[in-house]
Amino acid sequence: MPIVAVLDTNVWVSAFLNPVGHPARLIAAGKARQFELITSRPLLEELYDVLCRPRIMKIRGTSANDAQTFVQLIAAVARLVPVDETLGVCRDPDDDVLLGTALAGTATHVVSRDEDVTRDLELAKLFELRGIKLVTVSRFLSLLKIQPADL
């Protein structure tokens, strides 16, 4: 069964800020088609909004154009799926969009740095019933058998 994953906005932001860290390695694996990346328009919009925050732009010395280019690169390599934003299973509505994207795209994994997503046992059980695992970046890299030197 092919691996299909949706990445949380926090993973994309981490890769944007640190192009050699674990999230960046994960994204490189997605670009290399070691797994299928999926996303949705609301997730891309959220990512753009976060990347355009003054604090983020200051850290990296970037502009709104850089953020737009990054989002366009993601859209070019990921499968865009429609999403129902009214899932209502998470404390944070943004997490509902993430998990709704996973359901709409028949993902096998949701990859996040947010412990509200990765450590909620009830949420994990609910999604495992649908064949979706909620995992951290490190765990997903391990599942793909990717070592830091591999990318």
Phi, psi and omega in degrees: 000127181294150178271126180235123185228144169251133181258134178294153178306323182296332177288314179298317180297317178300318179293323178296318182282330182225090185291002177239003181280180180303315178301322178294323177296320179297316180294322176300321178295322177294317178297327179278005177065031174285345171203163179269127176271135172234153176206180179221162179303315178299325178292320178294321178295318178298317180299313179301314180300317180293316181295337180270001176295138182307321181298318180292314181297325179291318180303316187259349183067042184248174180235175176298328177295320177297318178298316180298317179298316179299314180296321178295323177297319178297313181300330181286332183256344182259153173276124181273126181239149174287150184223144173266114185278005185255030183304310175070031179252352184247155175295322181258120180303330177297327177291329175298321178295316178302309182288327175296323176296318178299316179295314182296327182264010184047051179291154171263339183216146167245125183249124184213157172258001183270117181293338174300330180270310190278343183245005179277104185296322179294317178296317179300316179297316180302316182281330176296330175298336179258010177081019183245127177258137177261114189226160174279168177300312181300317180296318181293319176300319177297318179299324179279355182060042179256125175259156180308324181284349183285341184242000000 
